[in-house]
């Protein structure tokens, strides 16, 4: 098997693991409160990353000037964990993923325009418009009817996607200097501490039934989080970044399939159209590169 095809299957597997977050979130449901689930699940992922990093000797000393970026990236990533779980647990899996991706696309353009002073092209504005239109259609198709019951998980999905975009943007400040395993390890340390403190401050209850199906699902959630991240990093070694990013969009399709197969979730046609527009918005920035690749 050639390297490109190998990388394709690795990243496809990664997307499959990412999309399984919805399954674990549904299985956990209300047996874990959001921030308690976030810190316990993060602790599981942390153990995997720590063991892998130590065994492979991937940790290096952090430069003094980079400490602030570790903190910024870690805090932002930490704040995305609980909203991701909460939105997937209380919305249709496909709907939650569509909302999060729309927020990711929109936030990335806002950050590019305001923080990094990027000049947006016509393609960028079109992608932004598609993302907003897709977000509106998803809302109209799957949320509008019982909005009051879904307002918190909808906000959680949008916050999750927005924070992921911010995390990705600022992680570029240091991602070229350190192993991804190291970035994830320190990120999960911060995630455990922050979400634990928030859970204590909110008075969340701790699920002490360690033999329950919810705890097993939580451990599985942490394990697939490690696998998804590791496979993503590994897969990008064999395939171009723009192609890999498109492959990872299959997470949306897998999520819809999982929602239907395991929980009987049937998305409204309007929601599906909105989801397709969101996918198109995520694909558009890669269109020029793909066109050049096809002409070679």
N, C-alpha and C positions, 0 to 999 in steps of 0.2 A: 504494500500500500504506500502511495507517495505521501510526502509530508503534508501537503495541503489537504488531502482527503482525511488523513489521520487527525489533523488539527480540527477539521470540520466536525468529526464525530466526537472529539473531546469536548469542544465547545457546545455541541448539541446536548451532550450528557450534562454539562454544566447548567444549561438552560432548564433541562429536565429537573435537576436538583433544586434550582431556584424556584421553579413553579410548584414544587412539592411543599413549599412553605405554607401554601393555602390549605393543603390536606392536614398538616400537623396543627395549624391554627384552629381548624374546625374541630379536630379531635380533642384538643385542649379545651376549647370553648370558654365557658365561664368558671372552669375549675381552677384557673389561675387568673389573678388580677394582673392588668397590663404590665406594670413596672416590675412586679415580682416575677412574672414570666420573662421579662426582658433580662433581668440580672441573672436569673438561674440558667436560662438558655445560653446567655453570653458566657457564663462560667464553664459550661460544657464545651463550647467552641474554643474558649481560651485554653483549656487543657489539651485539646487536640493540636492547636497551633503551637503551644509551648513545647509539647513533646516532639513535634515534627521539627521545629526550629532548633532545639537543642541537639537532637540526634543528627541533624545535617549541618550543625555549626553555622547557622545563618545569621546569628545576632552579632551586630557590631556596635561600637560605642556611638552614641548620638552626639553630634556636634552641638555646641552650646547655642549657636544661632538657629538651630532647627528645633529646639525644644518647644518653642512657641507654636510651631506648625504641628508638631505632634499633639499638643494640647488642643489646638483649634480643630484639627481633623478628628481627634478622638472624641471631643465633646459633641461635635456635630453628628458624627456617626452614632454615638450613644443615644442621642435624642431621637433617632430614626427607628430604633429597635422596637420600642413599645407600640408606636403608631402602626408599624407594619403588621405586627401581630393582631392588634385590635381591629384594623380594617379588614383583614383577611378572615378573622373569626366572625365578623358581624355583617359582612356584605357577601354577595356572590363573588367567588374567586376572580372570575373574569372582570367583573365590574371594578373590584378593588385594584387589580393590576392595571386596567385601562386608566383609571383615575391617577394612579401613582405615576405611570409613564407620561401622561399628559402634563402633570405637574413638573416632572423631570425635564421635559422638552421646554416648557415655558420658562421655568426658572433658569435653565442654562442660558437662554437668550437674554434674560434680564441681567444675569451676572456678567455675561460677555459685554453687554452694552454699558452697564453702570460701573462695574468694578474693573474690568480689563480694558475698557474703552475700545472695544472691537467695533469695526464698521460692518453693520449688517448689510448683506446683499439682498437682491430681490428674492433669491432662493430662501434666505433666512427668514424674510418677512412672510413668504408663502408658507414655510414650515410652521412658523409661529401661528399664523391664521388657521392652518389645518389643525394644529394642536388645540387651539381654543374652540374651534368648531366641533372637534371630536369630544372635547370635555363637555360642551353644552348638550350634545346628542346623547352621551352616556347618562348625563343627569336627567334629561327628558325621558329617556327610554326606560331606565331601571331604578330611578331614585325619586322622581317627582311625586309619584302616587302616595308614598308614605314617607315623605321627607322628614317629618318630625321624629320618626323612629330611627332614621339613618343619619341624622345631621352629624353626630359625633364620629361614627366610623368614616363618613365621607371626608370630614375635616382631617381625620387621622390618615387616610389614604393620600390626601393632597400633601399633608405635612411630610409623610414618609418619602414621597417622590421628590419634593422640594429639597429636603435635607440630603437625600442621596445625591442630587445634582450639586449642591453646595460642597458636600464631602468630596465628590469626584474632582471638582474644580480646584479646591485648595490642596488636595492630596498631591496634585501635580508639582507643588512646590518642593516636595521631598521624595516623591516616588522613584525618581531616577537615582537617588543616592543610597537607598536602603532596600533590602529584600522585602518583597511584599509580605512574606510571613512575619517579618519583624513589625511592619506597619500594622498588620492585623492583630498581632499579639498585644502590642501596646494599646491599640484601639479597644480591644476587648477588656483589657485591664480597666481602662477608664469607663467602659460601658457597665461593667460589673459594679464598680464603686458608685457611679452616678445614679444608676437605676435603683441600686440598693438604698441609697440615701433618699431618693424620691419616694420609693415604696414605704420607707419608714415614716417620712414626713406626712404622707397621705394616710397612714394607718392601714395599709393593705394587709390582708390576712395571708399567712404563709401556708401553703398546702404541704402538710407533713406526712401525707399518705404516699410514701415513696414507691409502694407497689401498685399504685393506681395506674390506669391506662393513660391518664393525663400526664403523669410523670414520665412514663415510657415514651409518650409522644413528644414531650419536652426534650428528652435526651436525644430522640431521633431528630428533632428540629435542630438542635445544636450540632449534631453530627453531619447532617446534610449541608448546614451552613459552612462548615469547614470544607466539605467535599466540593461544594459549588465554587467557593472562592479559589481553592487549590487547583481545580480543573480549569478554571478560567485563566489563571496565570499560566498554567502549563500549556493550554491550547493555543494561546497567543504567541507561543514560541514557534509555531509551525504555520501560522496563517497571518495574512496582512490584517492590520488593526481595523480597517474599514469593513473588510469582509467579516471579521470576527464579530464586530458590533451588530451587524445585520443578523448573523446566526443567533446571537443572544436574544434577538427579538422574538424568537420562537417560544420564549418563556410565556408570552401572552397567549399563544395558541395552545400550548400545553396546559396553561391554567384554565382556559375555557373547557378543554377536554376533561380535565380532572374534575372540575366543578360539575359537569354533566354526568360523568361516569360514576363518581363516588357519592355525590350529594343530590343528583337530579336537578341541578341548576340549569334552567333554560333561559338564556338571555333574550331580551326583547330585540326585534330586528333593528330598531333605532340604536340600541346599545351596540350591536355588532357593527353597524355602519360607523358609529362614532369611534369604535375601537380600531377599525380599518383606517380611518382618517388619522388617528393618533400614531399608528404604525407608519403611515406614509410620512407624517411629520418627522418621525425619528429616522426614516430612511433618506429623506431629501438631502441632508448635508453630505451624504456619502455618494450622491448621484454623479457628480463630476468625476470623482476618482474611479467609480465603477465603469463609467463610460470610457475613460482613458484605458482602463484595463482591458475592456472588451475590444478596443480597437488595435491592440498590440498583436 
